[in-house]
């Protein structure tokens, strides 16, 4: 997997700008630049690590640009390899010409994420940290950013490593017993092993639980808008998004597809899902829409259930009961919409008997939306408590933790039933492998290729 | 105009990428970063010019990113001021947070081109060089790039300066004569002055002439496609652009507007103009199109005149004569189109009698296009000879040169007619001012604001 050739890539976004940065990394990479770069200072003193040299970049008679090149020695760079960064004018033509020169001089275009992969391969970071680099770049809000940075700084890795260390100790004792199986000795106290496994189980489960939050942080909190036709669901969606995303009309049944978009509030991202209105209908397409609406409800973290104040459903109590039964995981907000079109006090009195909290709003005039959003923020506050706790945001990590958890359960079972050491050893090894996959102690070429292919080029 | 506050801006293109660079410049600017940047090395050694320091960027408890900051001492930076560049992860969220911190610490967002303006104000480059920075960034092909880089390197400036030096010498002598006007002395030999003015006139005219090329280089060589309706003009346009830009149909008279787009060939940019077919018509809208076609022809550097081989115009000889008379400046290429649909030899024989070179092509099958493009390259080779000669590409410079040229003519006239010294001195000063405006020796706030507002922010 690790190749010792020289790679190069544009590391800043494509397009016209004041500056562009081209990164080059690999053993003896500074030789690549020598034929093109003419810097008075570099000629006088040679290249020093972490120093920026100003000079001309040219090929024979063709002068390409005035550039600033910063060199990094092996062991002191991001990749861990000898590398340098060319800062040139942000002209696509110049970037192209410089890249052509560097490529012709014997380097090749970096694959997506190859800089970070080399950093991993050279032991500059473990796999969980490397994955955090891509998360950090794509983080859209404070919470996503904080979790990614914590992971990059080794938060998750150190937790996983401490689990592994404990496990390694017992696993090696058990393996040792196997070598001396004829002596019938017990190097590892079964009682201590059981205690350790049970405490490990708790810890792994707590990390696994955090994935629910982590996923909400990374992909947004799934927020479905449900209600009868024409209750104003699309209007609410547009009001929250601040743009005309959904087609709004006064004809009941306008929205048939589910529409998804995200909005940010108080540092959190909400994935807003508009759904078809729920009613008895014979329209085939509309029926599909309603079925989809309930499917969305079943997957939602939050449900806004809208009731039209000017035309409230009669069996609203039953509908809410049904909804809560089909989507027990979701937090349901009952919103009485169009309160600007009715005598508020009288209408709200109608709902005083329900056992649910409700929010009088007007999606059209945006009245009451702030209170609703504040309540939403409170209700989803669990996602914001990330800074003090390690959060798993990566499905690959969650998957490895699930396999670890299964292996721990089997190990506990093995100890309790006093099952032979070789079978126990196998379960312990499976648990170790699960943890090792997260930090990359255990890795395969396929796994690595899959992880880094999701990066942008130049990182 | 020159402000001594601290400015900051994102200098790389907007968007997600591996890296982003934020530039900060101004007196004592390193103090701006101090509260946020924690670098082991910087703490140990202090900041050194041209050195990149790795460390954490954070505000109080909020950790924002791991960054690399390169510092530049006053007098050694692009702007000439103390400055630094923050290289952070290319995440819009991180860029925004870092900018917010730097702004709150007492800097302000840079205006477009303000870094380059400061470089000019601090004497790091003259005005013509500063303008070349923007041209360099926007250069789309080799020729545009080479001319801009030559100007940035001071090519135009040194030529203008040498003109000015000669002129300054004589102008000061004439002014001196005025001080001693009662003595009736002649410090400046009128014969030498006349020689100098005449040689200067030649040089200024030669620069002015280069503006035709310069303009073609910067804005593309205007290339109009003319011909009878349905001769295949839009098909040729699409073939050259490599995309379906113009609506092509077999109904004569499809193209009514003139369509403009650019294509690059052999390092040159051609601005391709499709026009309405030329024929006698009663259609009002089509008449306007034909009028426009001739207007385009009058402004074109190159004309492709298309003849339909399957239905050649009978009075083609007269049409070409008329065209050459109305557009004497243009190079006309006679293209016999649709040669794939006729017996080529027979058809071409029909044209052997014309006194013009012609190109048998098929715009549809792209046959013969390579020969046409090679001929086009040869015919517009004047634009490619730029590397050995100074080329004026900037309309502002051309305008200043025109005024200089007028003032020189008046000066020559004054010397020849032996007009009193004070009037001659005034004309010489006008010539000096014209030249001085190009390099910025003479400048006004309005002029500068106008020039730099066309830059991108961060440069």
Interface residues (C-beta under 8 A of the other chain):
Chain A: X9 X11 X12 X13 X14 X15 X16 X17 X18 X19 X20 X21 X23 X50 X51 X52 X53 X54 X62 X63 X64 X65 X66 X70 X85 X87 X89 X90 X91 X92 X93 X94 X97 X115 X133 X136 X137 X138 X139 X140 X141 X142 X144 X145 X146 X149 X152 X153 X456 X457 X458 X459
Chain B: X9 X11 X12 X13 X14 X15 X16 X17 X18 X19 X20 X21 X23 X50 X51 X52 X53 X54 X63 X64 X65 X66 X70 X85 X87 X89 X90 X91 X92 X93 X94 X97 X115 X133 X136 X137 X138 X139 X140 X141 X142 X144 X145 X146 X149 X152 X153 X456 X457 X458 X459
